[in-house]
Amino acid sequence: MKKSSFSFLCLILLGLFLFIAGCTQTGPTPIPSSLPVTTTFPQENYTSNETLVAFVTEAAAYAKTHGTEKALAEFNNPDGSFIRGELYIYAYGFNGTTLAHPVNQEAVGKTREGATGVFVTEMGAAVRNGSGYYRFTYINPLHNNTLEAKMGYGVQVDEDWWLGSGVYTGPVNLETPVTTD
């Protein structure tokens, strides 16, 4: 009988210990208000550089196959085949004239000056020997036209003009010069 009393006493002590330690609690443990709370935001889906290069390469091939006039008409079409999500093709003459811009059609036919002229000149220089990248900022039509940082990629189509596109890389860094495409 002593052995069973001892076992019973051990079980009672073990149960009491578990109860005191909080192991029997079934609900969630409340978080003290003094601890920092982090919020997880959904990750933005940005286009990869590989997708950007493939898109611009496809547009350049289209221009070479279909000719300048037909290509520029397609690149200027806001419902055309060269607008895909955040990607769209813009085209400029090496003289600074906007040849195609489906999200800023009022600029077509105009020579870019000021900050936009810097973009056209510097991006044009980057692609003058074939292709190149250029960082700038521009409004994102998919985010209520908010100003965002952008990485542009362009290719020379011929001696007179080039085309490009860009991927948005997130909120504007104030250290990045503000230009437009």
C-alpha positions in Angstrom: 0.0 0.0 0.0 2.9 2.3 0.7 4.1 1.8 -2.9 0.7 2.8 -4.4 0.5 5.9 -2.0 3.9 7.0 -3.1 3.0 6.6 -6.8 -0.3 8.5 -6.2 1.6 11.3 -4.4 4.1 11.5 -7.3 1.3 11.8 -9.8 -0.3 14.6 -7.8 3.0 16.5 -7.4 3.7 16.1 -11.2 0.2 17.4 -12.0 0.6 20.3 -9.6 4.0 21.1 -11.1 2.6 21.0 -14.7 -0.3 23.2 -13.6 2.0 25.8 -12.0 4.4 25.7 -15.0 1.5 26.6 -17.3 1.8 23.5 -19.5 -2.0 22.9 -19.2 -2.8 26.3 -20.8 -4.9 25.7 -24.0 -5.4 29.3 -25.4 -2.8 31.4 -27.1 -0.3 33.2 -24.9 -1.0 36.9 -24.9 1.9 39.1 -26.2 2.9 41.8 -23.8 2.4 45.3 -25.2 6.0 46.2 -24.5 7.3 43.8 -27.2 7.7 45.2 -30.7 5.1 43.8 -33.2 6.2 43.3 -36.8 3.8 43.3 -39.7 4.4 41.2 -42.8 3.6 43.0 -46.0 3.0 41.1 -49.2 6.2 41.0 -51.4 5.9 43.1 -54.5 6.3 41.3 -57.8 9.0 43.0 -59.8 10.0 42.0 -63.3 13.5 40.4 -63.6 16.3 41.9 -65.7 16.2 38.7 -67.8 12.5 39.3 -68.7 13.3 43.0 -69.4 16.1 42.1 -71.8 14.0 39.5 -73.5 11.1 42.0 -73.9 13.4 44.7 -75.4 15.1 42.1 -77.7 11.7 40.9 -78.9 10.7 44.6 -79.7 13.9 45.2 -81.6 13.4 42.0 -83.6 9.8 43.2 -84.4 11.2 46.6 -85.6 13.7 44.9 -87.9 11.2 42.5 -89.3 8.2 44.9 -89.7 10.0 48.1 -90.4 10.2 51.4 -88.5 6.7 52.8 -89.3 4.8 49.6 -88.4 6.9 49.1 -85.3 6.5 52.6 -84.0 2.7 52.4 -84.5 2.7 49.2 -82.5 4.9 50.6 -79.7 2.7 53.7 -79.5 -0.5 51.6 -79.2 -1.6 51.7 -75.5 -3.5 48.4 -76.2 -0.7 46.9 -78.3 1.4 43.8 -77.9 4.3 45.7 -76.4 2.6 46.6 -73.2 2.8 43.8 -70.6 2.1 44.7 -67.0 4.7 47.2 -65.9 6.7 46.7 -69.2 6.1 48.9 -72.2 8.4 49.9 -75.1 9.5 53.5 -75.6 11.5 54.7 -78.6 13.7 57.8 -79.2 15.7 59.2 -82.0 19.4 59.8 -81.3 18.5 63.5 -81.8 16.3 63.4 -78.7 12.9 63.1 -80.4 10.3 60.9 -78.8 9.2 58.4 -81.4 7.0 56.1 -79.3 5.7 56.2 -75.8 2.4 54.5 -75.1 1.9 55.9 -71.5 3.0 59.5 -72.5 1.6 59.9 -76.0 1.6 63.7 -75.8 5.5 63.5 -75.8 5.6 61.7 -79.2 7.1 63.9 -81.9 8.7 66.3 -79.3 12.4 66.7 -78.6 13.1 66.0 -74.9 14.8 68.8 -72.9 15.7 69.4 -69.3 15.6 66.3 -67.0 14.0 64.2 -69.6 16.5 65.4 -72.2 19.3 64.1 -69.8 17.6 60.7 -69.7 17.3 60.5 -73.5 20.8 61.7 -74.1 22.5 59.5 -71.5 20.4 56.4 -72.3 21.0 57.0 -76.0 24.7 57.1 -75.3 24.4 53.8 -73.3 22.8 52.1 -76.2 24.9 53.8 -79.0 27.2 50.8 -79.3 24.5 48.1 -79.2 22.7 48.0 -75.9 22.9 49.3 -72.3 21.3 49.9 -68.9 20.4 53.2 -67.3 18.9 54.0 -63.8 16.3 56.7 -63.6 12.9 57.5 -61.9 9.5 57.6 -63.6 5.8 57.3 -62.8 4.5 53.8 -62.4 1.2 53.6 -64.2 0.3 50.4 -62.3 0.7 52.2 -58.9 -1.5 55.3 -59.4 1.4 57.1 -61.3 3.6 57.2 -58.2 7.2 58.1 -58.8 9.4 55.0 -58.5 13.0 54.1 -59.2 13.5 52.3 -62.5 16.2 50.3 -64.3 16.0 50.9 -68.1 17.5 48.7 -70.8 17.7 49.8 -74.4 19.0 48.7 -77.7 20.1 50.5 -80.9 17.7 49.7 -83.7 19.7 51.5 -86.4 21.8 54.7 -86.8 18.8 57.0 -86.2 16.9 55.5 -83.3 16.8 53.2 -80.3 14.1 51.6 -78.1 13.9 50.5 -74.5 11.9 49.5 -71.5 12.4 49.5 -67.8 11.6 47.6 -64.6 10.4 49.4 -61.5 12.7 48.7 -58.6 10.7 50.2 -55.8 10.2 53.5 -54.0 12.3 56.5 -55.1 15.6 56.8 -53.4 16.1 60.6 -52.9 19.8 60.2 -53.9 18.7 59.0 -57.4 18.4 61.9 -59.9 14.8 62.5 -60.9 14.4 62.1 -64.6 11.7 60.6 -66.8 11.6 58.4 -69.9 
